[in-house]
C-alpha cells in the first residue's frame, strides 16, 4: 500500500482502560501498524493538539474517542477530532453512555469540588483553594479546562459514526472494528451503516451459558453478591443476585456472568431501547417476590419487597445515566416527601 | 360532586400553589377497566379539572417504565397509572407487575430528585366512574401543590 492511513485515539473523562484495550488485540496490532500511522494518542506518546488543529480537515481516517465529556477540554478535542476525521468512533461505555464518570450526574460541580477539595479526610486545604479556569501567577496566567455540572456523552457534542460499547470494548469487538476498517481501506469493502453499534443486537442473556428457569420464573429475595455463593451453573438473577443481563446488549460474550460475577450493564441498552435502567427495572420487578396469593398483598408489603433493591439508580444506570432520558437528577422547588 | 365544587377544589390547589399553574398530567388507563371507568365518568358528566390527557394501553403492565421516564423528560408534571383492581386483571396478573414497577419507580424517581407523589397508581374498575373523578381531582390537587415539574421550572 502506498500511503498509510492516519488514526487517532483520545481519552476524555475515562480511566485509560480503553486505551490499553486497543493494545489487547495482541498480534492484530501489527495489522493496524501495516495500514495505519497513529498521529495522536496522548496516553501513548507526546503529541500536540495544535499539530492536529493544523492538519487539513478529514485527513485522519479514524478517530477512537474514549471517555465521557466532563470538561471543556474534552469537548474541544472531540470537536477538533471530529473536524479532522472521516470516521469518528465512540469507543467504550463512557463515550457511548457516560459510563462510571456519568454517575456524577446525581450531583453537580459545586458538590464535587466541595467533596474533592474540602471534605475528604485526606484533604488539607485550609485556605479553601478551588480550581479556577483562569488564575494569575507571577509567571503569567494559567488556564484550566472548565468543569461541567453535567457529564455528557460524545454524541451529545459531536456527530458520531459508530458506537463501540463495553468497559472496555472486548478484544473480539475491537478486532471486528479494526478488520472492518482494514478491509475498507485495502479492498474497498463497504463500512457498516452510520450510527451502527459494533456489537450484537441481542440481549446478554442470549450469550450467557447459565441455565435459567423457563417457566414460572420468580425471585424469592435479593441477595448482595457477598451474601451467598451462587450455583455456578444457574442464572444469577434466578438466584436473587441482581444481574443487568436482561437489559444489556450482547457482544461481550457474557464474560462476567461466566466468571461468577453479575453483569453490571456496561454494554448499554439493547437495540431500540432508550432506557437501560427502566428496562431493567421492568424486568426485575416482574419477577421479584411473586407469590400465589398476590391479591391479598397490601401496597405497603409490595413497597417493602421492592425496597430490597437498595439503590435502583446506581444499580440500573451504573453506566448509562447521561444517556438516560432524564440525563441527570433534578431539584424540586418545594420540600419533597420521601418514599421510605 | 357538582361542577363548581370540582373546579373550586382543583383550582384552589392547596396552600402556596401557583394560582395560574395549569399542570400537565398524563394518565395511562388500561383498556379493560380504567379506560371504561374514565369513559363512564365522561358519559355520566362527572366534572373534573381539565389538566389531564389519557393514553389507553391494553394493560397497566404495558406501561413500560420508559414511558413514564419519557413523560417526565417531556415535562409532564404528574403521571397517573390506572389499572384493574388486584384479582381483576384481564390478563390475570398484569397489575401485580404494574404495582411492583410503580413502587420501584417511585424510589427511582425520588433518586432522580422528583417528589415521588408525582407518580401515582390507582385501581379503577369499569364501574367506578366516580372513583376516576375523585382520583383525578385529588391528583390534580397534589400536583398543584407540588408545582411545576423540576424538569422545566426547577433548577
HADDOCK unambig.tbl for C-alpha pairs under 7 A between the chains (distance, minus, plus):
assign (segid A and resid 275 and name CA) (segid B and resid 66 and name CA) 6.17 0.50 0.50
assign (segid A and resid 278 and name CA) (segid B and resid 65 and name CA) 5.18 0.50 0.50
assign (segid A and resid 278 and name CA) (segid B and resid 66 and name CA) 5.32 0.50 0.50
assign (segid A and resid 281 and name CA) (segid B and resid 101 and name CA) 6.89 0.50 0.50
assign (segid A and resid 282 and name CA) (segid B and resid 65 and name CA) 6.51 0.50 0.50
assign (segid A and resid 282 and name CA) (segid B and resid 101 and name CA) 6.15 0.50 0.50
assign (segid A and resid 285 and name CA) (segid B and resid 97 and name CA) 6.49 0.50 0.50
assign (segid A and resid 285 and name CA) (segid B and resid 100 and name CA) 5.45 0.50 0.50
assign (segid A and resid 285 and name CA) (segid B and resid 101 and name CA) 5.33 0.50 0.50
assign (segid A and resid 286 and name CA) (segid B and resid 97 and name CA) 4.98 0.50 0.50
assign (segid A and resid 295 and name CA) (segid B and resid 86 and name CA) 5.06 0.50 0.50
assign (segid A and resid 295 and name CA) (segid B and resid 87 and name CA) 5.34 0.50 0.50
assign (segid A and resid 302 and name CA) (segid B and resid 100 and name CA) 6.34 0.50 0.50
assign (segid A and resid 303 and name CA) (segid B and resid 103 and name CA) 5.54 0.50 0.50
assign (segid A and resid 306 and name CA) (segid B and resid 100 and name CA) 6.73 0.50 0.50
assign (segid A and resid 306 and name CA) (segid B and resid 103 and name CA) 6.66 0.50 0.50
assign (segid A and resid 306 and name CA) (segid B and resid 104 and name CA) 5.80 0.50 0.50
assign (segid A and resid 312 and name CA) (segid B and resid 108 and name CA) 5.85 0.50 0.50
assign (segid A and resid 313 and name CA) (segid B and resid 108 and name CA) 5.94 0.50 0.50
assign (segid A and resid 313 and name CA) (segid B and resid 111 and name CA) 6.59 0.50 0.50
assign (segid A and resid 325 and name CA) (segid B and resid 69 and name CA) 6.44 0.50 0.50
assign (segid A and resid 325 and name CA) (segid B and resid 70 and name CA) 6.36 0.50 0.50
assign (segid A and resid 325 and name CA) (segid B and resid 73 and name CA) 6.15 0.50 0.50
assign (segid A and resid 326 and name CA) (segid B and resid 73 and name CA) 5.55 0.50 0.50
assign (segid A and resid 329 and name CA) (segid B and resid 112 and name CA) 4.36 0.50 0.50
assign (segid A and resid 329 and name CA) (segid B and resid 113 and name CA) 5.40 0.50 0.50
assign (segid A and resid 330 and name CA) (segid B and resid 112 and name CA) 6.17 0.50 0.50
assign (segid A and resid 330 and name CA) (segid B and resid 113 and name CA) 4.86 0.50 0.50
assign (segid A and resid 330 and name CA) (segid B and resid 114 and name CA) 6.79 0.50 0.50
assign (segid A and resid 330 and name CA) (segid B and resid 150 and name CA) 6.03 0.50 0.50
assign (segid A and resid 330 and name CA) (segid B and resid 151 and name CA) 6.64 0.50 0.50
assign (segid A and resid 330 and name CA) (segid B and resid 155 and name CA) 6.80 0.50 0.50
assign (segid A and resid 331 and name CA) (segid B and resid 113 and name CA) 5.31 0.50 0.50
assign (segid A and resid 331 and name CA) (segid B and resid 114 and name CA) 6.91 0.50 0.50
assign (segid A and resid 331 and name CA) (segid B and resid 150 and name CA) 5.92 0.50 0.50
assign (segid A and resid 331 and name CA) (segid B and resid 154 and name CA) 6.09 0.50 0.50
assign (segid A and resid 331 and name CA) (segid B and resid 155 and name CA) 6.03 0.50 0.50
assign (segid A and resid 332 and name CA) (segid B and resid 113 and name CA) 6.60 0.50 0.50
assign (segid A and resid 332 and name CA) (segid B and resid 114 and name CA) 6.15 0.50 0.50
assign (segid A and resid 332 and name CA) (segid B and resid 115 and name CA) 6.98 0.50 0.50
assign (segid A and resid 332 and name CA) (segid B and resid 150 and name CA) 5.26 0.50 0.50
assign (segid A and resid 332 and name CA) (segid B and resid 154 and name CA) 6.06 0.50 0.50
assign (segid A and resid 333 and name CA) (segid B and resid 154 and name CA) 6.02 0.50 0.50
assign (segid A and resid 334 and name CA) (segid B and resid 146 and name CA) 6.82 0.50 0.50
assign (segid A and resid 336 and name CA) (segid B and resid 115 and name CA) 5.21 0.50 0.50
assign (segid A and resid 337 and name CA) (segid B and resid 115 and name CA) 6.00 0.50 0.50
assign (segid A and resid 337 and name CA) (segid B and resid 116 and name CA) 6.90 0.50 0.50
assign (segid A and resid 338 and name CA) (segid B and resid 116 and name CA) 6.85 0.50 0.50
assign (segid A and resid 339 and name CA) (segid B and resid 107 and name CA) 6.37 0.50 0.50
assign (segid A and resid 339 and name CA) (segid B and resid 116 and name CA) 6.68 0.50 0.50
